[in-house]
Amino acid sequence: MTKNFSRWRKSRNSEPNGECVEVGVAFDGTIGVRDTRHNGSGPTLEFTREEWRAFLHTIRAGG
């Protein structure tokens, strides 16, 4: 079951052609990531805070 996320914000690295991702937060701290092309109706990836930190670390390290 998908959680209820709020405070969605668009990535600072979004492309001007509309290919963007948004990040939101659930009440329990779960991080949600979705594609803006679906206008909020598409699937949402869900990360724990620890998973999100590891994901960002890997991306920033070029992995």
C-alpha positions as CSV (number, residue, x, y, z in Angstrom):
1,M,0.0,0.0,0.0
2,T,1.3,3.4,-0.9
3,K,1.7,5.9,1.9
4,N,0.3,9.4,1.9
5,F,3.2,11.7,1.0
6,S,3.2,15.5,1.4
7,R,5.5,18.5,0.8
8,W,6.4,17.3,-2.7
9,R,9.3,19.2,-4.3
10,K,10.8,19.0,-7.7
11,S,14.5,18.1,-8.0
12,R,16.9,20.9,-8.5
13,N,18.5,18.9,-11.3
14,S,15.2,18.7,-13.3
15,E,15.4,19.1,-17.1
16,P,13.7,22.0,-18.8
17,N,11.9,19.6,-21.1
18,G,9.7,18.4,-18.3
19,E,11.6,15.2,-17.4
20,C,11.6,15.6,-13.6
21,V,11.3,13.8,-10.4
22,E,9.6,14.9,-7.2
23,V,10.4,14.0,-3.6
24,G,7.9,13.9,-0.8
25,V,7.8,12.8,2.8
26,A,5.2,10.6,4.6
27,F,4.2,11.1,8.3
28,D,6.5,8.2,9.4
29,G,9.5,9.7,7.6
30,T,9.4,7.5,4.6
31,I,10.7,9.3,1.4
32,G,8.6,9.0,-1.8
33,V,10.0,9.6,-5.3
34,R,7.8,10.0,-8.3
35,D,7.9,11.1,-12.0
36,T,6.3,14.4,-12.7
37,R,5.0,13.2,-16.1
38,H,2.2,11.3,-14.3
39,N,0.8,14.4,-12.5
40,G,0.8,12.6,-9.2
41,S,-1.1,9.5,-10.4
42,G,1.9,7.3,-11.3
43,P,3.8,4.9,-9.1
44,T,5.9,6.1,-6.1
45,L,9.2,4.6,-5.0
46,E,9.4,4.4,-1.2
47,F,12.7,4.7,0.8
48,T,13.4,4.6,4.5
49,R,15.6,7.5,5.6
50,E,18.6,5.2,5.8
51,E,17.9,3.9,2.2
52,W,17.5,7.4,1.0
53,R,20.8,8.5,2.5
54,A,22.6,5.5,0.9
55,F,20.9,6.2,-2.4
56,L,22.0,9.9,-2.4
57,H,25.5,9.0,-1.3
58,T,25.9,6.5,-4.2
59,I,24.5,9.0,-6.7
60,R,26.8,11.8,-5.5
61,A,29.8,9.4,-5.6
62,G,29.1,8.8,-9.3
63,G,27.7,5.2,-8.8
